[in-house]
Amino acid sequence: MDKQLKNKIAIITGANSGIGEATAMLFAREGAKVVVCARRPDAGQETVDKIKAEGNEAILAKCDVAKKEDIYAAVDLAVKTWGGVDIAMNNAGMALVKNVEDTTDDEWDQVMNTNVKSIFHMSKAVIPHMRKRGGGAIINVASQLAMVAAPNFAVYTAGKGAILNFTRALALDHAKDNIRVNCLCPGAVATPLLLNQFKGQDGPQGGLQDLINMHPLGRLGKPEEQATAALFLASDASAFMTGAPLVVDGGYIAW
């Protein structure tokens, strides 16, 4: 069976752990050459090494997505190394658990720069290269909280909602270029970041088991399950899909 991303060039942000790492590994297994973008190069290099150990191709780009210059440098690296970009997955992000009254201007800016403005810059950087190659796929990672709210997540949900509507608008603007833009909306996923948040303390929605109970399937998601969904959005399997959310949330928003 042919690999689904054979000879494709993919950029994935936040690819040093969790969903980003799982997606980088899967895309590489499916034939893609992967630019692993990571704010911490030591952790990013671990992902690159894992990909290469399986006989697949990857390079590291040190990339703090809140810095415009880092994003453009990562795209330039892909172009100089392999000749272009076919897939961009905007996965890096941050959470902020606070109500509005306790949120500072600097915290608002940090969340919006990391979660939203970074997608704006990555899109501007990759679209010209995708157009030259006859099209491409952009995958913006939002959250189930792009569609529903949760206590003490006002700024976070504002950003995730913005990602979803930005995805829709970008898809309309670039359908003529054969560039598909879709939004992956995970529920709570058992990433190191999430599990560490609950060590020894409850979150705004209670303890870890309380969070699990909000998912009708009765468990947290796995990074590999989100990676499989991202592969669908990146591949020709979703060739007639653009401007849409793909919700992989264990039933969270169905309550």
C-alpha positions as CSV (number, residue, x, y, z in Angstrom):
1,M,0.0,0.0,0.0
2,D,1.3,3.5,-0.9
3,K,2.2,5.8,1.9
4,Q,-0.4,8.5,2.3
5,L,2.1,11.4,2.5
6,K,4.8,10.1,0.2
7,N,7.3,12.9,-0.8
8,K,5.3,15.5,1.1
9,I,7.1,18.2,3.1
10,A,5.4,18.9,6.5
11,I,6.0,21.5,9.2
12,I,4.7,20.7,12.6
13,T,4.9,23.2,15.5
14,G,5.1,22.0,19.1
15,A,6.4,18.7,17.8
16,N,8.6,17.8,20.8
17,S,5.8,16.1,22.9
18,G,2.2,15.1,23.0
19,I,0.0,15.5,19.9
20,G,2.8,17.2,17.9
21,E,5.3,14.5,18.5
22,A,2.8,11.7,17.8
23,T,1.8,13.5,14.5
24,A,5.4,14.0,13.5
25,M,6.2,10.3,13.9
26,L,3.0,9.3,12.0
27,F,3.5,11.7,9.1
28,A,7.1,10.5,8.7
29,R,6.0,6.9,8.7
30,E,3.5,7.8,6.0
31,G,6.3,9.2,3.8
32,A,6.5,12.9,4.7
33,K,9.7,14.8,5.3
34,V,9.1,16.5,8.6
35,V,10.3,19.8,10.0
36,V,10.1,19.3,13.8
37,C,9.5,22.8,15.3
38,A,10.2,23.0,19.0
39,R,10.9,25.8,21.4
40,R,13.3,23.6,23.3
41,P,15.7,22.2,20.8
42,D,16.9,19.3,23.1
43,A,13.3,18.0,23.3
44,G,12.8,18.6,19.6
45,Q,15.9,16.7,18.7
46,E,14.6,13.7,20.6
47,T,11.6,13.6,18.2
48,V,14.0,14.0,15.2
49,D,16.1,11.1,16.5
50,K,13.1,8.9,16.9
51,I,12.0,9.6,13.4
52,K,15.4,8.9,12.0
53,A,15.7,5.7,14.0
54,E,12.7,4.4,12.1
55,G,14.5,5.2,8.8
56,N,12.4,8.3,8.0
57,E,13.4,11.9,7.4
58,A,13.2,14.9,9.7
59,I,15.1,18.0,10.6
60,L,14.9,20.3,13.7
61,A,13.9,23.9,13.7
62,K,14.2,25.8,16.9
63,C,11.0,27.7,16.9
64,D,9.2,29.8,19.5
65,V,5.9,30.4,17.7
66,A,5.4,33.6,19.6
67,K,8.3,35.0,17.6
68,K,7.6,35.8,13.9
69,E,11.2,35.4,12.9
70,D,11.3,31.9,14.2
71,I,8.3,30.9,12.1
72,Y,9.8,32.3,8.9
73,A,13.1,30.7,9.7
74,A,11.5,27.3,10.0
75,V,9.7,27.7,6.7
76,D,12.9,28.8,5.0
77,L,14.6,25.7,6.4
78,A,12.0,23.5,4.8
79,V,12.3,25.2,1.5
80,K,16.1,25.3,1.5
81,T,16.4,21.6,2.6
82,W,13.6,20.0,0.6
83,G,12.3,22.6,-1.9
84,G,8.9,23.7,-0.4
85,V,6.1,23.1,1.9
86,D,3.0,20.9,1.4
87,I,1.6,20.6,4.9
88,A,1.6,22.9,7.9
89,M,0.2,21.8,11.3
90,N,-0.1,24.6,13.8
91,N,-0.1,22.6,17.0
92,A,1.9,24.6,19.5
93,G,-0.1,26.4,22.1
94,M,-0.4,27.3,25.7
95,A,-3.2,27.3,28.4
96,L,-4.2,30.0,30.9
97,V,-6.4,29.0,33.7
98,K,-7.8,32.3,35.1
99,N,-10.9,34.4,35.1
100,V,-11.0,37.7,33.3
101,E,-10.6,39.9,36.4
102,D,-7.4,38.1,37.4
103,T,-5.9,38.2,33.8
104,T,-3.3,40.8,33.0
105,D,-2.8,42.5,29.7
106,D,0.5,40.7,29.3
107,E,-1.1,37.3,29.9
108,W,-3.8,38.1,27.3
109,D,-1.1,39.1,24.8
110,Q,1.0,36.0,25.5
111,V,-1.9,33.6,25.0
112,M,-3.0,35.3,21.8
113,N,0.5,35.6,20.4
114,T,1.2,32.0,21.0
115,N,-2.1,30.4,20.1
116,V,-3.5,32.7,17.4
117,K,-1.0,35.2,16.0
118,S,1.4,32.3,15.4
119,I,-1.1,30.7,13.0
120,F,-1.5,34.0,11.2
121,H,2.3,34.2,10.7
122,M,2.7,30.5,9.7
123,S,-0.1,30.8,7.2
124,K,1.5,33.9,5.6
125,A,4.8,32.1,5.5
126,V,3.7,28.9,3.9
127,I,0.9,29.9,1.5
128,P,3.2,31.2,-1.2
129,H,5.2,28.0,-1.2
130,M,2.1,25.8,-1.2
131,R,0.7,27.8,-4.2
132,K,3.9,27.2,-6.1
133,R,3.5,23.5,-5.5
134,G,-0.1,23.4,-6.7
135,G,-1.8,23.3,-3.3
136,G,-1.4,22.1,0.2
137,A,-3.0,21.5,3.6
138,I,-3.0,23.6,6.7
139,I,-4.2,22.1,9.9
140,N,-4.9,24.4,12.8
141,V,-5.2,22.8,16.2
142,A,-7.9,24.4,18.4
143,S,-9.9,22.5,21.0
144,Q,-13.3,21.4,21.9
145,L,-13.3,24.7,23.8
146,A,-13.5,26.5,20.5
147,M,-17.2,25.5,20.6
148,V,-18.1,25.4,24.2
149,A,-16.9,27.3,27.3
150,A,-15.5,26.2,30.6
151,P,-15.0,28.1,33.9
152,N,-11.7,30.1,34.2
153,F,-10.8,29.6,30.6
154,A,-12.1,32.9,29.1
155,V,-8.9,34.0,27.4
156,Y,-8.0,30.4,26.2
157,T,-11.5,29.8,24.8
158,A,-11.4,33.2,23.1
159,G,-8.2,32.2,21.3
160,K,-9.5,28.8,20.3
161,G,-12.7,30.2,19.0
162,A,-10.6,32.7,16.9
163,I,-8.6,29.8,15.5
164,L,-11.8,28.1,14.3
165,N,-13.1,31.2,12.5
166,F,-9.7,32.1,11.1
167,T,-9.6,28.6,9.7
168,R,-12.9,29.1,7.9
169,A,-11.9,32.4,6.4
170,L,-8.5,31.2,5.3
171,A,-10.1,28.2,3.6
172,L,-12.4,30.5,1.6
173,D,-9.6,32.8,0.6
174,H,-7.3,30.0,-0.7
175,A,-9.7,27.4,-2.1
176,K,-8.8,28.8,-5.5
177,D,-5.1,27.9,-4.7
178,N,-6.1,24.3,-3.9
179,I,-4.9,25.0,-0.3
180,R,-7.2,23.2,2.2
181,V,-7.5,24.6,5.7
182,N,-9.1,22.7,8.4
183,C,-9.3,22.7,12.2
184,L,-8.6,19.8,14.6
185,C,-10.5,20.2,17.8
186,P,-9.2,17.7,20.5
187,G,-10.8,17.0,23.8
188,A,-8.6,16.4,26.8
189,V,-5.6,14.4,25.8
190,A,-3.2,12.5,28.1
191,T,-0.2,14.6,27.2
192,P,2.7,15.1,29.7
193,L,1.6,18.8,30.0
194,L,-2.0,17.9,31.0
195,L,-1.1,15.1,33.4
196,N,1.5,17.3,35.1
197,Q,-1.2,20.0,35.6
198,F,-3.1,17.6,37.8
199,K,-0.3,16.3,39.9
200,G,-1.2,16.9,43.5
201,Q,-4.0,19.4,42.8
202,D,-7.3,19.8,41.2
203,G,-7.9,21.9,38.1
204,P,-10.8,24.4,37.5
205,Q,-13.1,21.5,36.6
206,G,-12.1,19.4,39.6
207,G,-9.7,16.5,39.7
208,L,-8.4,14.4,36.9
209,Q,-11.2,11.9,37.2
210,D,-13.8,14.8,37.1
211,L,-12.2,15.8,33.8
212,I,-12.3,12.3,32.5
213,N,-16.0,12.0,33.5
214,M,-16.8,15.0,31.2
215,H,-15.9,12.7,28.2
216,P,-18.7,10.2,27.5
217,L,-16.2,7.6,26.3
218,G,-14.9,7.6,29.9
219,R,-11.3,8.3,29.3
220,L,-8.8,10.9,28.1
221,G,-7.7,10.8,24.5
222,K,-4.4,9.5,23.3
223,P,-1.9,11.7,21.3
224,E,-1.9,9.0,18.7
225,E,-5.6,9.3,18.1
226,Q,-5.2,13.0,17.4
227,A,-2.3,12.2,15.1
228,T,-4.5,9.8,13.1
229,A,-7.1,12.6,12.7
230,A,-4.4,15.0,11.6
231,L,-3.2,12.5,9.0
232,F,-6.7,12.4,7.6
233,L,-6.7,16.2,7.3
234,A,-3.3,16.2,5.7
235,S,-3.9,13.5,3.2
236,D,-6.0,13.0,0.1
237,A,-8.5,11.1,2.2
238,S,-10.0,14.5,3.1
239,A,-9.6,16.0,-0.4
240,F,-13.2,17.5,-0.4
241,M,-12.9,19.0,3.1
242,T,-11.9,22.5,3.8
243,G,-12.9,25.2,6.3
244,A,-14.2,22.6,8.7
245,P,-13.7,21.5,12.3
246,L,-12.8,17.9,13.0
247,V,-13.9,17.3,16.6
248,V,-12.0,14.4,18.3
249,D,-13.2,14.9,21.9
250,G,-14.6,11.6,23.2
251,G,-18.0,13.1,23.1
252,Y,-17.3,16.1,25.3
253,I,-19.4,18.6,23.4
254,A,-22.3,16.2,22.9
255,W,-23.5,16.5,26.5
